[in-house]
Amino acid sequence: MSLGPLTPLGATVSTVAALALAGGWWLDSPELVAIGLAGVVAMLQAAAWMVVSPDLLARREIEPVRVAQGDAARALLLVQNLSGRRCPPVLVADRVGPSSLSIPVAGLASGAARTTSYPLPTDRRGVIPIGPLTIGHTDPLRLMTNGRQYDAQTVLTVHPRIHPVASLPTGLNRDAEGPTSASSPQGGIAFHSLREYRLGDPMKHIHWKKSAQTGQLLVCHKVIPDEPSLMLVLDTSSRSYSGDGFEDAVRVVASLAMAAVGGGHPLEIRTTGGDVVVSRAGTTRSAVLDLLAGVQASDDDPGLAALSSMVPGRSAVSLGVATGDRSTAGLAIVSMVRRRYLMVTAVQVLGSDEPGRTRVDLPGVFTVVCRDSEDFARRWNEVLVR
């Protein structure tokens, strides 16, 4: 909503008044002069009304501030008249991303307040800035308008849509006596090895039989077993996708991420553009989904080539890659990094193309080819859910 001193009607009245006065003087027509003077009086009254603009308080809240794509979100707008006289109807403009919403508010008595709500768009994933608020005040004849801006800015985060899917395969069993290593955190219940007694070690950890055999005190070195850890990588190169392929790839990663979080797996999400978020025990779903809500594809993103520089921080990591790349050279990098991980899974999102005609075999990589995220969920669960 554009707020200027004159409304379209006001501009018309001003023009007609000026022409009538000029024509009345030139033609010596008192009728035209009367019409012109009537227009001038109307504009002067409108200007006087603008001088005494109402004193309004405006406050807006978003409910909820995080929402899944397609779910309902709304804004609650409170407008209160703080002046000592009645406030005429006003028009509130609220900036929502690149667009603007107009909300009419009826007249308010002195001290009165009114709350109204209006829906916010959630049809697309994203981090959407909301605000500022602008309240337009006009005169009774709608000849002039005046706007006051309120610094009521917030953010609506629209998370990608999630499909219920099985977690990414890891190749490891999760149990108390699972795989361990010297770098595993101490303090668990899994036995890793015997080592020499150190000052401060609990006496209950001493292995008395082996200590007697060797002649020195030995203790059981117990650690927290290496848990199967997951790394999900989203290809954020715009060159890899066509149509809505990138949005489908985001939903694929979001679905796999939520399956991992629900299963308690340590999780790291990366994009080929360099974004990283780590999820451990106790991490909220929002921390993961917030990253995926704001991620965007870029023309200068390296795409799958970035995989070659990604090195897992631990030994027991399973990799999952979501991409729309169908080039042999690009996908070959997925196979090249296979030796760094316990298991590698690649999901190719190909849009409306026939999957069988564009599939590239990747040695040592579990590959799922799909048209969109819904097709992925169906194919994925057919293979992994028994």
PyMOL commands that set and color helices and strands:
alter all, ss='L'
color gray80, all
select helices_A, chain A and resi 8-27+30-51+203-205+208-214+238-240+245-262+285-294+303-309+328-336+338-340+355-358+373-384
alter helices_A, ss='H'
color red, helices_A
select strands_A, chain A and resi 56-63+66-68+74-81+90-96+99-105+113-119+126-138+145-150+154-159+186-196+218-223+229-234+267-271+276-279+317-323+343-349+366-370
alter strands_A, ss='S'
color yellow, strands_A
deselect
rebuild
show_as cartoon
